[in-house]
Amino acid sequence: MHYSNFDQVLKDLQGINQDIEDIRQKIVSVSGVSYASQDARQVALDGLQCDIAACGNWICVLMSLKALSQKKYSDNFEEEYRKLIGSGLPSIQAEDLMLDYLRNTLTIKVHFKIENIFSNILKALSASPERSGFWHISNAILQQADIPTNGPEKDTLTALASLRNSYHANGMHNNTSLIVDIDQISFEFCNGKPVKCASWKHIVVIIRANISILKSVLLANKVSNLRNEIVDAFAAGN
């Protein structure tokens, strides 16, 4: 379930970014929307690529500094490494804090961007969710894409939302219990209990799965037939 090293994490993050790139190119060919436009689809996908790339870059920086320190100082690298990363903590503890921050931040930012593009698409389709909140937004967008709202796609979207929501409660899951299996990895959310399915492996797997659903939504007939630019208020400067 866990990665043996961060080279594997970086490889998978790069793979997800290539998947996103493929979606962007497909949107150009199917919808006729310019790759460099301020269309909400391209803006959201570009933002996702930037977040994922930045996370990978920071991991590379940290691992490179450690490798340089080890090469130069061998068994006595600890003090130099701590100086390079600017921490007074033991290097292992400092690494954990920094990497946990990256993992948690990536989870939140990816989900925010998915929620935002769903909302922008629904506006463009003049389709409103029944109520506010991601549960209803995801139901509405799946309906527009002719994807069942009671299938694995809904569960996968809800699992990522549950990870995001757990940060509101300092790592606790305070909603309905849920178990979702994605690529033979289990995501278990028990009401009133801490969330324990947020390792790097979990995060990479669930992000990849959500990007796959995003692809299905963006290339669904109703969405791909939107030939005019979909407005993103921030990108438009509103």
ZAVOLO-774120 format. One record per atom (N, C-alpha, C): residue number from 1; atom name; x, y, z. Coordinates in pm, whole numbers, plus 50000, padded with zeros to 5 digits. Layout:
% residues N
NODE    nr   atom       x       y       z
NODE   NUM     CA       X       Y       Z
...
***
This chain:
% residues 238
NODE    nr   atom       x       y       z
NODE     1      N   50082   49880   50000
NODE     1     CA   50000   50000   50000
NODE     1      C   50086   50126   50000
NODE     2      N   50206   50119   50059
NODE     2     CA   50290   50237   50070
NODE     2      C   50401   50234   49966
NODE     3      N   50451   50352   49933
NODE     3     CA   50565   50362   49842
NODE     3      C   50692   50323   49916
NODE     4      N   50785   50262   49843
NODE     4     CA   50913   50228   49904
NODE     4      C   51010   50345   49901
NODE     5      N   50988   50439   49808
NODE     5     CA   51072   50559   49801
NODE     5      C   50998   50668   49725
NODE     6      N   51053   50790   49732
NODE     6     CA   50984   50903   49670
NODE     6      C   51006   50912   49521
NODE     7      N   51100   50835   49468
NODE     7     CA   51114   50829   49322
NODE     7      C   50986   50775   49259
NODE     8      N   50922   50681   49328
NODE     8     CA   50796   50624   49278
NODE     8      C   50683   50727   49285
NODE     9      N   50683   50807   49392
NODE     9     CA   50582   50913   49405
NODE     9      C   50598   51011   49289
NODE    10      N   50720   51053   49264
NODE    10     CA   50746   51150   49158
NODE    10      C   50706   51095   49021
NODE    11      N   50736   50970   48997
NODE    11     CA   50700   50908   48870
NODE    11      C   50549   50906   48851
NODE    12      N   50475   50874   48956
NODE    12     CA   50329   50870   48946
NODE    12      C   50270   51009   48931
NODE    13      N   50326   51107   49001
NODE    13     CA   50278   51245   48984
NODE    13      C   50300   51293   48841
NODE    14      N   50414   51259   48784
NODE    14     CA   50441   51294   48645
NODE    14      C   50342   51226   48551
NODE    15      N   50308   51101   48584
NODE    15     CA   50211   51028   48503
NODE    15      C   50074   51093   48506
NODE    16      N   50032   51140   48625
NODE    16     CA   49904   51209   48637
NODE    16      C   49905   51338   48555
NODE    17      N   50015   51411   48561
NODE    17     CA   50023   51534   48483
NODE    17      C   50017   51507   48332
NODE    18      N   50073   51394   48289
NODE    18     CA   50062   51358   48148
NODE    18      C   49919   51322   48113
NODE    19      N   49848   51256   48204
NODE    19     CA   49706   51227   48182
NODE    19      C   49627   51356   48163
NODE    20      N   49659   51456   48246
NODE    20     CA   49591   51585   48235
NODE    20      C   49625   51652   48103
NODE    21      N   49750   51642   48062
NODE    21     CA   49791   51700   47935
NODE    21      C   49714   51637   47819
NODE    22      N   49695   51506   47825
NODE    22     CA   49619   51437   47721
NODE    22      C   49474   51488   47716
NODE    23      N   49416   51514   47833
NODE    23     CA   49280   51568   47838
NODE    23      C   49275   51707   47774
NODE    24      N   49374   51789   47805
NODE    24     CA   49377   51925   47750
NODE    24      C   49384   51921   47597
NODE    25      N   49466   51835   47545
NODE    25     CA   49478   51824   47399
NODE    25      C   49349   51771   47337
NODE    26      N   49283   51679   47408
NODE    26     CA   49158   51623   47359
NODE    26      C   49049   51729   47355
NODE    27      N   49046   51816   47455
NODE    27     CA   48948   51925   47457
NODE    27      C   48967   52016   47337
NODE    28      N   49091   52043   47303
NODE    28     CA   49120   52126   47186
NODE    28      C   49062   52064   47059
NODE    29      N   49083   51934   47043
NODE    29     CA   49039   51868   46920
NODE    29      C   48888   51845   46917
NODE    30      N   48827   51820   47032
NODE    30     CA   48685   51787   47036
NODE    30      C   48597   51912   47046
NODE    31      N   48638   52006   47131
NODE    31     CA   48555   52125   47155
NODE    31      C   48601   52248   47080
NODE    32      N   48721   52242   47024
NODE    32     CA   48772   52357   46950
NODE    32      C   48816   52471   47040
NODE    33      N   48835   52445   47168
NODE    33     CA   48877   52547   47264
NODE    33      C   49029   52556   47264
NODE    34      N   49082   52674   47245
NODE    34     CA   49226   52692   47239
NODE    34      C   49295   52646   47366
NODE    35      N   49407   52582   47349
NODE    35     CA   49487   52533   47462
NODE    35      C   49526   52647   47556
NODE    36      N   49558   52762   47499
NODE    36     CA   49607   52876   47578
NODE    36      C   49497   52973   47617
NODE    37      N   49372   52935   47595
NODE    37     CA   49261   53026   47623
NODE    37      C   49235   53036   47773
NODE    38      N   49146   53129   47810
NODE    38     CA   49102   53144   47948
NODE    38      C   48973   53066   47974
NODE    39      N   48947   52971   47887
NODE    39     CA   48833   52880   47908
NODE    39      C   48851   52809   48042
NODE    40      N   48743   52797   48117
NODE    40     CA   48750   52741   48252
NODE    40      C   48806   52599   48253
NODE    41      N   48782   52524   48146
NODE    41     CA   48836   52387   48140
NODE    41      C   48987   52389   48135
NODE    42      N   49041   52471   48046
NODE    42     CA   49186   52479   48033
NODE    42      C   49249   52544   48156
NODE    43      N   49182   52641   48212
NODE    43     CA   49234   52708   48332
NODE    43      C   49244   52609   48448
NODE    44      N   49139   52530   48469
NODE    44     CA   49138   52434   48579
NODE    44      C   49244   52326   48559
NODE    45      N   49253   52275   48438
NODE    45     CA   49350   52168   48411
NODE    45      C   49492   52220   48422
NODE    46      N   49516   52341   48373
NODE    46     CA   49648   52401   48388
NODE    46      C   49681   52419   48536
NODE    47      N   49584   52463   48614
NODE    47     CA   49604   52479   48758
NODE    47      C   49637   52348   48827
NODE    48      N   49568   52243   48788
NODE    48     CA   49597   52111   48844
NODE    48      C   49740   52068   48811
NODE    49      N   49780   52089   48686
NODE    49     CA   49917   52055   48647
NODE    49      C   50019   52134   48728
NODE    50      N   49991   52261   48751
NODE    50     CA   50084   52345   48827
NODE    50      C   50096   52297   48972
NODE    51      N   49983   52264   49034
NODE    51     CA   49986   52216   49172
NODE    51      C   50062   52085   49185
NODE    52      N   50036   51993   49093
NODE    52     CA   50101   51863   49098
NODE    52      C   50250   51876   49069
NODE    53      N   50285   51960   48972
NODE    53     CA   50425   51981   48939
NODE    53      C   50500   52048   49055
NODE    54      N   50437   52147   49117
NODE    54     CA   50500   52216   49229
NODE    54      C   50526   52120   49345
NODE    55      N   50430   52035   49372
NODE    55     CA   50448   51935   49478
NODE    55      C   50568   51845   49446
NODE    56      N   50573   51797   49324
NODE    56     CA   50685   51712   49282
NODE    56      C   50817   51784   49288
NODE    57      N   50818   51912   49248
NODE    57     CA   50941   51990   49251
NODE    57      C   50995   52006   49393
NODE    58      N   50905   52032   49487
NODE    58     CA   50950   52049   49625
NODE    58      C   51001   51918   49683
NODE    59      N   50940   51808   49646
NODE    59     CA   50993   51678   49690
NODE    59      C   51133   51658   49634
NODE    60      N   51152   51692   49506
NODE    60     CA   51284   51679   49442
NODE    60      C   51388   51765   49515
NODE    61      N   51350   51888   49549
NODE    61     CA   51442   51977   49619
NODE    61      C   51486   51916   49751
NODE    62      N   51389   51867   49828
NODE    62     CA   51419   51810   49959
NODE    62      C   51510   51688   49948
NODE    63      N   51475   51600   49855
NODE    63     CA   51554   51478   49838
NODE    63      C   51694   51509   49784
NODE    64      N   51704   51611   49699
NODE    64     CA   51835   51650   49644
NODE    64      C   51925   51708   49752
NODE    65      N   51869   51792   49839
NODE    65     CA   51947   51849   49948
NODE    65      C   51998   51740   50041
NODE    66      N   51914   51642   50065
NODE    66     CA   51957   51531   50151
NODE    66      C   52069   51451   50085
NODE    67      N   52053   51422   49956
NODE    67     CA   52154   51346   49885
NODE    67      C   52288   51421   49880
NODE    68      N   52283   51553   49856
NODE    68     CA   52405   51633   49853
NODE    68      C   52475   51633   49989
NODE    69      N   52397   51645   50096
NODE    69     CA   52453   51645   50231
NODE    69      C   52518   51510   50263
NODE    70      N   52450   51403   50224
NODE    70     CA   52504   51269   50250
NODE    70      C   52633   51244   50172
NODE    71      N   52634   51293   50049
NODE    71     CA   52753   51274   49965
NODE    71      C   52873   51350   50020
NODE    72      N   52849   51471   50069
NODE    72     CA   52958   51556   50115
NODE    72      C   53004   51521   50255
NODE    73      N   52909   51484   50343
NODE    73     CA   52943   51465   50484
NODE    73      C   52925   51322   50533
NODE    74      N   52882   51234   50446
NODE    74     CA   52867   51092   50479
NODE    74      C   52781   51074   50605
NODE    75      N   52833   51002   50703
NODE    75     CA   52754   50970   50822
NODE    75      C   52727   51092   50909
NODE    76      N   52798   51202   50885
NODE    76     CA   52781   51322   50967
NODE    76      C   52701   51431   50894
NODE    77      N   52611   51388   50808
NODE    77     CA   52538   51483   50724
NODE    77      C   52426   51556   50797
NODE    78      N   52383   51504   50911
NODE    78     CA   52263   51552   50978
NODE    78      C   52262   51704   51000
NODE    79      N   52368   51758   51059
NODE    79     CA   52371   51900   51091
NODE    79      C   52365   51986   50965
NODE    80      N   52443   51949   50863
NODE    80     CA   52443   52026   50739
NODE    80      C   52306   52022   50671
NODE    81      N   52243   51906   50671
NODE    81     CA   52112   51890   50610
NODE    81      C   52009   51977   50680
NODE    82      N   52014   51980   50813
NODE    82     CA   51919   52063   50888
NODE    82      C   51940   52211   50857
NODE    83      N   52065   52252   50839
NODE    83     CA   52094   52391   50803
NODE    83      C   52036   52425   50666
NODE    84      N   52052   52333   50571
NODE    84     CA   52005   52358   50435
NODE    84      C   51853   52373   50428
NODE    85      N   51782   52295   50509
NODE    85     CA   51636   52305   50507
NODE    85      C   51583   52404   50610
NODE    86      N   51676   52463   50687
NODE    86     CA   51638   52570   50780
NODE    86      C   51558   52524   50899
NODE    87      N   51589   52407   50950
NODE    87     CA   51513   52354   51063
NODE    87      C   51604   52320   51181
NODE    88      N   51555   52346   51301
NODE    88     CA   51627   52306   51421
NODE    88      C   51584   52170   51470
NODE    89      N   51488   52109   51401
NODE    89     CA   51440   51976   51438
NODE    89      C   51531   51868   51382
NODE    90      N   51528   51747   51438
NODE    90     CA   51598   51635   51375
NODE    90      C   51550   51621   51231
NODE    91      N   51638   51585   51141
NODE    91     CA   51605   51587   50998
NODE    91      C   51485   51499   50964
NODE    92      N   51474   51384   51027
NODE    92     CA   51361   51294   50997
NODE    92      C   51230   51361   51033
NODE    93      N   51227   51429   51149
NODE    93     CA   51105   51498   51191
NODE    93      C   51074   51615   51098
NODE    94      N   51178   51689   51059
NODE    94     CA   51158   51802   50968
NODE    94      C   51107   51756   50832
NODE    95      N   51164   51647   50781
NODE    95     CA   51117   51589   50654
NODE    95      C   50970   51552   50662
NODE    96      N   50933   51484   50770
NODE    96     CA   50794   51440   50785
NODE    96      C   50699   51560   50784
NODE    97      N   50736   51666   50855
NODE    97     CA   50650   51785   50860
NODE    97      C   50635   51847   50721
NODE    98      N   50746   51858   50649
NODE    98     CA   50744   51921   50518
NODE    98      C   50667   51837   50417
NODE    99      N   50689   51706   50419
NODE    99     CA   50623   51618   50323
NODE    99      C   50475   51603   50354
NODE   100      N   50440   51601   50482
NODE   100     CA   50298   51597   50520
NODE   100      C   50227   51723   50473
NODE   101      N   50295   51837   50485
NODE   101     CA   50236   51963   50439
NODE   101      C   50209   51958   50289
NODE   102      N   50305   51907   50213
NODE   102     CA   50286   51896   50068
NODE   102      C   50170   51803   50035
NODE   103      N   50166   51689   50101
NODE   103     CA   50061   51589   50073
NODE   103      C   49923   51645   50106
NODE   104      N   49911   51708   50221
NODE   104     CA   49782   51763   50261
NODE   104      C   49740   51878   50171
NODE   105      N   49835   51965   50138
NODE   105     CA   49804   52080   50053
NODE   105      C   49762   52035   49913
NODE   106      N   49832   51936   49858
NODE   106     CA   49796   51887   49725
NODE   106      C   49655   51832   49724
NODE   107      N   49619   51756   49826
NODE   107     CA   49484   51700   49836
NODE   107      C   49378   51809   49832
NODE   108      N   49398   51912   49911
NODE   108     CA   49300   52020   49921
NODE   108      C   49290   52098   49789
NODE   109      N   49405   52133   49733
NODE   109     CA   49403   52216   49612
NODE   109      C   49345   52141   49492
NODE   110      N   49375   52012   49482
NODE   110     CA   49317   51934   49371
NODE   110      C   49166   51930   49384
NODE   111      N   49118   51905   49505
NODE   111     CA   48973   51897   49521
NODE   111      C   48906   52031   49495
NODE   112      N   48965   52139   49543
NODE   112     CA   48907   52272   49518
NODE   112      C   48894   52299   49369
NODE   113      N   48996   52262   49293
NODE   113     CA   48993   52290   49148
NODE   113      C   48889   52203   49078
NODE   114      N   48873   52080   49121
NODE   114     CA   48770   51994   49063
NODE   114      C   48631   52050   49095
NODE   115      N   48610   52091   49219
NODE   115     CA   48481   52148   49256
NODE   115      C   48453   52275   49177
NODE   116      N   48554   52357   49157
NODE   116     CA   48536   52483   49085
NODE   116      C   48501   52460   48939
NODE   117      N   48570   52367   48872
NODE   117     CA   48540   52344   48731
NODE   117      C   48402   52282   48714
NODE   118      N   48363   52197   48808
NODE   118     CA   48226   52142   48802
NODE   118      C   48123   52254   48811
NODE   119      N   48145   52348   48903
NODE   119     CA   48051   52459   48921
NODE   119      C   48046   52547   48796
NODE   120      N   48163   52572   48737
NODE   120     CA   48166   52655   48616
NODE   120      C   48096   52588   48498
NODE   121      N   48112   52458   48486
NODE   121     CA   48046   52384   48378
NODE   121      C   47894   52387   48397
NODE   122      N   47850   52366   48520
NODE   122     CA   47705   52368   48547
NODE   122      C   47646   52504   48512
NODE   123      N   47718   52613   48542
NODE   123     CA   47670   52746   48505
NODE   123      C   47659   52759   48354
NODE   124      N   47760   52708   48283
NODE   124     CA   47760   52717   48138
NODE   124      C   47645   52637   48077
NODE   125      N   47605   52531   48145
NODE   125     CA   47495   52446   48097
NODE   125      C   47359   52493   48151
NODE   126      N   47361   52601   48230
NODE   126     CA   47238   52650   48296
NODE   126      C   47173   52539   48378
NODE   127      N   47257   52462   48444
NODE   127     CA   47209   52352   48529
NODE   127      C   47254   52380   48672
NODE   128      N   47159   52383   48763
NODE   128     CA   47191   52416   48902
NODE   128      C   47179   52293   48991
NODE   129      N   47272   52274   49085
NODE   129     CA   47257   52166   49183
NODE   129      C   47137   52193   49272
NODE   130      N   47081   52090   49331
NODE   130     CA   46963   52106   49415
NODE   130      C   46992   52196   49534
NODE   131      N   47112   52181   49589
NODE   131     CA   47153   52262   49704
NODE   131      C   47301   52291   49691
NODE   132      N   47354   52376   49778
NODE   132     CA   47497   52404   49778
NODE   132      C   47573   52285   49838
NODE   133      N   47702   52281   49815
NODE   133     CA   47784   52173   49869
NODE   133      C   47827   52076   49761
NODE   134      N   47943   52015   49782
NODE   134     CA   48001   51930   49678
NODE   134      C   47916   51807   49649
NODE   135      N   47847   51753   49748
NODE   135     CA   47763   51635   49724
NODE   135      C   47662   51664   49613
NODE   136      N   47598   51777   49621
NODE   136     CA   47495   51813   49524
NODE   136      C   47556   51861   49392
NODE   137      N   47670   51929   49401
NODE   137     CA   47740   51971   49279
NODE   137      C   47783   51849   49198
NODE   138      N   47840   51750   49267
NODE   138     CA   47886   51629   49196
NODE   138      C   47769   51550   49139
NODE   139      N   47658   51545   49211
NODE   139     CA   47539   51479   49155
NODE   139      C   47495   51547   49026
NODE   140      N   47490   51679   49030
NODE   140     CA   47443   51755   48913
NODE   140      C   47535   51737   48794
NODE   141      N   47665   51739   48816
NODE   141     CA   47758   51727   48703
NODE   141      C   47757   51585   48647
NODE   142      N   47743   51484   48731
NODE   142     CA   47735   51347   48682
NODE   142      C   47609   51328   48598
NODE   143      N   47499   51388   48641
NODE   143     CA   47376   51379   48563
NODE   143      C   47393   51442   48426
NODE   144      N   47459   51556   48419
NODE   144     CA   47482   51624   48291
NODE   144      C   47572   51541   48199
NODE   145      N   47661   51462   48260
NODE   145     CA   47753   51379   48182
NODE   145      C   47698   51239   48156
NODE   146      N   47573   51216   48197
NODE   146     CA   47509   51084   48182
NODE   146      C   47589   50974   48252
NODE   147      N   47640   51007   48370
NODE   147     CA   47710   50911   48456
NODE   147      C   47622   50885   48578
NODE   148      N   47600   50760   48617
NODE   148     CA   47514   50731   48732
NODE   148      C   47561   50802   48859
NODE   149      N   47466   50848   48938
NODE   149     CA   47501   50917   49062
NODE   149      C   47508   50821   49181
NODE   150      N   47492   50693   49154
NODE   150     CA   47500   50593   49261
NODE   150      C   47604   50486   49229
NODE   151      N   47701   50521   49146
NODE   151     CA   47802   50424   49104
NODE   151      C   47939   50457   49159
NODE   152      N   48042   50390   49109
NODE   152     CA   48179   50409   49159
NODE   152      C   48232   50550   49138
NODE   153      N   48185   50618   49031
NODE   153     CA   48231   50754   49008
NODE   153      C   48191   50847   49123
NODE   154      N   48066   50834   49166
NODE   154     CA   48018   50916   49278
NODE   154      C   48095   50883   49405
NODE   155      N   48118   50755   49429
NODE   155     CA   48193   50715   49549
NODE   155      C   48335   50770   49547
NODE   156      N   48397   50768   49430
NODE   156     CA   48534   50816   49418
NODE   156      C   48542   50967   49441
NODE   157      N   48448   51040   49385
NODE   157     CA   48442   51185   49409
NODE   157      C   48417   51215   49557
NODE   158      N   48329   51137   49618
NODE   158     CA   48295   51157   49759
NODE   158      C   48413   51124   49849
NODE   159      N   48492   51024   49811
NODE   159     CA   48608   50987   49892
NODE   159      C   48709   51101   49897
NODE   160      N   48735   51163   49782
NODE   160     CA   48828   51277   49781
NODE   160      C   48771   51393   49863
NODE   161      N   48641   51417   49849
NODE   161     CA   48576   51522   49928
NODE   161      C   48586   51492   50077
NODE   162      N   48575   51365   50113
NODE   162     CA   48584   51325   50254
NODE   162      C   48723   51350   50309
NODE   163      N   48825   51325   50226
NODE   163     CA   48962   51358   50268
NODE   163      C   48974   51508   50291
NODE   164      N   48923   51585   50197
NODE   164     CA   48929   51732   50210
NODE   164      C   48855   51777   50335
NODE   165      N   48735   51723   50357
NODE   165     CA   48653   51764   50471
NODE   165      C   48716   51729   50604
NODE   166      N   48797   51623   50606
NODE   166     CA   48857   51581   50733
NODE   166      C   48950   51688   50788
NODE   167      N   49003   51775   50702
NODE   167     CA   49090   51882   50750
NODE   167      C   49012   51985   50830
NODE   168      N   48882   51994   50806
NODE   168     CA   48799   52084   50885
NODE   168      C   48787   52036   51028
NODE   169      N   48808   51907   51049
NODE   169     CA   48789   51848   51182
NODE   169      C   48920   51789   51236
NODE   170      N   49031   51847   51193
NODE   170     CA   49163   51804   51241
NODE   170      C   49186   51656   51221
NODE   171      N   49145   51605   51104
NODE   171     CA   49173   51466   51070
NODE   171      C   49062   51368   51102
NODE   172      N   48949   51416   51153
NODE   172     CA   48838   51328   51187
NODE   172      C   48736   51325   51072
NODE   173      N   48665   51211   51063
NODE   173     CA   48555   51200   50967
NODE   173      C   48425   51209   51045
NODE   174      N   48349   51315   51020
NODE   174     CA   48227   51339   51097
NODE   174      C   48100   51328   51014
NODE   175      N   48111   51262   50899
NODE   175     CA   47994   51240   50814
NODE   175      C   47960   51092   50807
NODE   176      N   47869   51057   50717
NODE   176     CA   47828   50918   50701
NODE   176      C   47949   50830   50668
NODE   177      N   47955   50713   50729
NODE   177     CA   48065   50620   50704
NODE   177      C   48066   50576   50558
NODE   178      N   48185   50553   50506
NODE   178     CA   48201   50520   50365
NODE   178      C   48325   50435   50346
NODE   179      N   48314   50332   50264
NODE   179     CA   48430   50252   50224
NODE   179      C   48431   50245   50072
NODE   180      N   48543   50287   50013
NODE   180     CA   48557   50288   49868
NODE   180      C   48687   50217   49831
NODE   181      N   48680   50124   49736
NODE   181     CA   48799   50056   49687
NODE   181      C   48835   50111   49549
NODE   182      N   48958   50160   49537
NODE   182     CA   49008   50216   49411
NODE   182      C   49142   50150   49380
NODE   183      N   49150   50084   49265
NODE   183     CA   49274   50017   49225
NODE   183      C   49326   49926   49336
NODE   184      N   49235   49851   49398
NODE   184     CA   49266   49753   49501
NODE   184      C   49320   49817   49629
NODE   185      N   49297   49945   49647
NODE   185     CA   49335   50014   49770
NODE   185      C   49208   50065   49836
NODE   186      N   49196   50039   49965
NODE   186     CA   49073   50072   50037
NODE   186      C   49081   50210   50102
NODE   187      N   48975   50285   50085
NODE   187     CA   48958   50414   50151
NODE   187      C   48840   50399   50247
NODE   188      N   48870   50403   50375
NODE   188     CA   48768   50378   50476
NODE   188      C   48749   50502   50563
NODE   189      N   48625   50549   50566
NODE   189     CA   48589   50666   50646
NODE   189      C   48480   50624   50744
NODE   190      N   48515   50626   50872
NODE   190     CA   48421   50584   50976
NODE   190      C   48377   50705   51057
NODE   191      N   48247   50722   51069
NODE   191     CA   48194   50837   51141
NODE   191      C   48251   50845   51282
NODE   192      N   48306   50963   51315
NODE   192     CA   48358   50985   51449
NODE   192      C   48497   50931   51474
NODE   193      N   48564   50883   51367
NODE   193     CA   48697   50826   51385
NODE   193      C   48799   50898   51295
NODE   194      N   48928   50890   51333
NODE   194     CA   49032   50955   51251
NODE   194      C   49041   50893   51112
NODE   195      N   49075   50974   51014
NODE   195     CA   49096   50927   50878
NODE   195      C   49238   50871   50867
NODE   196      N   49249   50746   50824
NODE   196     CA   49379   50680   50816
NODE   196      C   49412   50633   50674
NODE   197      N   49346   50692   50577
NODE   197     CA   49369   50652   50438
NODE   197      C   49419   50772   50357
NODE   198      N   49523   50837   50410
NODE   198     CA   49575   50958   50345
NODE   198      C   49727   50951   50326
NODE   199      N   49780   50830   50308
NODE   199     CA   49922   50816   50277
NODE   199      C   49950   50870   50137
NODE   200      N   50077   50881   50101
NODE   200     CA   50110   50925   49966
NODE   200      C   50048   50833   49862
NODE   201      N   50049   50703   49888
NODE   201     CA   49990   50609   49793
NODE   201      C   49841   50633   49778
NODE   202      N   49773   50652   49891
NODE   202     CA   49630   50681   49886
NODE   202      C   49603   50809   49806
NODE   203      N   49680   50912   49834
NODE   203     CA   49656   51041   49770
NODE   203      C   49678   51033   49619
NODE   204      N   49786   50969   49578
NODE   204     CA   49814   50957   49434
NODE   204      C   49706   50875   49365
NODE   205      N   49665   50766   49426
NODE   205     CA   49563   50681   49366
NODE   205      C   49429   50754   49353
NODE   206      N   49390   50826   49456
NODE   206     CA   49259   50891   49451
NODE   206      C   49261   51013   49359
NODE   207      N   49374   51082   49351
NODE   207     CA   49383   51194   49256
NODE   207      C   49374   51141   49113
NODE   208      N   49448   51034   49084
NODE   208     CA   49443   50977   48950
NODE   208      C   49301   50934   48914
NODE   209      N   49231   50872   49007
NODE   209     CA   49094   50827   48982
NODE   209      C   49000   50944   48958
NODE   210      N   49018   51052   49033
NODE   210     CA   48932   51169   49015
NODE   210      C   48961   51240   48883
NODE   211      N   49086   51240   48840
NODE   211     CA   49120   51298   48710
NODE   211      C   49055   51217   48598
NODE   212      N   49048   51086   48616
NODE   212     CA   48981   51002   48517
NODE   212      C   48832   51037   48507
NODE   213      N   48768   51061   48621
NODE   213     CA   48627   51101   48620
NODE   213      C   48612   51240   48557
NODE   214      N   48705   51328   48590
NODE   214     CA   48703   51462   48530
NODE   214      C   48712   51453   48378
NODE   215      N   48793   51362   48329
NODE   215     CA   48803   51341   48184
NODE   215      C   48668   51299   48126
NODE   216      N   48602   51206   48193
NODE   216     CA   48472   51159   48144
NODE   216      C   48370   51273   48140
NODE   217      N   48375   51360   48239
NODE   217     CA   48284   51474   48244
NODE   217      C   48315   51573   48132
NODE   218      N   48442   51608   48118
NODE   218     CA   48481   51710   48020
NODE   218      C   48459   51665   47876
NODE   219      N   48464   51534   47853
NODE   219     CA   48447   51483   47717
NODE   219      C   48307   51428   47692
NODE   220      N   48220   51440   47793
NODE   220     CA   48080   51399   47774
NODE   220      C   48016   51491   47669
NODE   221      N   47917   51442   47601
NODE   221     CA   47859   51516   47488
NODE   221      C   47815   51657   47523
NODE   222      N   47737   51672   47632
NODE   222     CA   47686   51804   47666
NODE   222      C   47797   51904   47693
NODE   223      N   47905   51856   47754
NODE   223     CA   48015   51945   47791
NODE   223      C   48105   51972   47671
NODE   224      N   48139   51868   47598
NODE   224     CA   48228   51886   47484
NODE   224      C   48163   51968   47372
NODE   225      N   48031   51972   47372
NODE   225     CA   47960   52052   47271
NODE   225      C   47957   52201   47305
NODE   226      N   48011   52238   47421
NODE   226     CA   48022   52379   47457
NODE   226      C   48142   52436   47382
NODE   227      N   48116   52498   47268
NODE   227     CA   48223   52547   47182
NODE   227      C   48277   52683   47225
NODE   228      N   48194   52761   47292
NODE   228     CA   48240   52890   47341
NODE   228      C   48316   52873   47471
NODE   229      N   48399   52971   47502
NODE   229     CA   48476   52962   47625
NODE   229      C   48383   52963   47747
NODE   230      N   48408   52870   47838
NODE   230     CA   48337   52869   47966
NODE   230      C   48409   52968   48058
NODE   231      N   48331   53054   48121
NODE   231     CA   48389   53162   48202
NODE   231      C   48444   53109   48333
NODE   232      N   48566   53148   48363
NODE   232     CA   48622   53133   48496
NODE   232      C   48640   53276   48551
NODE   233      N   48565   53310   48655
NODE   233     CA   48559   53448   48701
NODE   233      C   48697   53504   48736
NODE   234      N   48779   53423   48802
NODE   234     CA   48912   53471   48843
NODE   234      C   48999   53495   48720
NODE   235      N   49000   53396   48629
NODE   235     CA   49083   53410   48509
NODE   235      C   49038   53527   48422
NODE   236      N   48905   53555   48427
NODE   236     CA   48851   53665   48348
NODE   236      C   48876   53801   48413
NODE   237      N   48928   53799   48536
NODE   237     CA   48958   53923   48606
NODE   237      C   48838   53989   48670
NODE   238      N   48731   53909   48692
NODE   238     CA   48610   53967   48752
NODE   238      C   48622   53971   48903
***
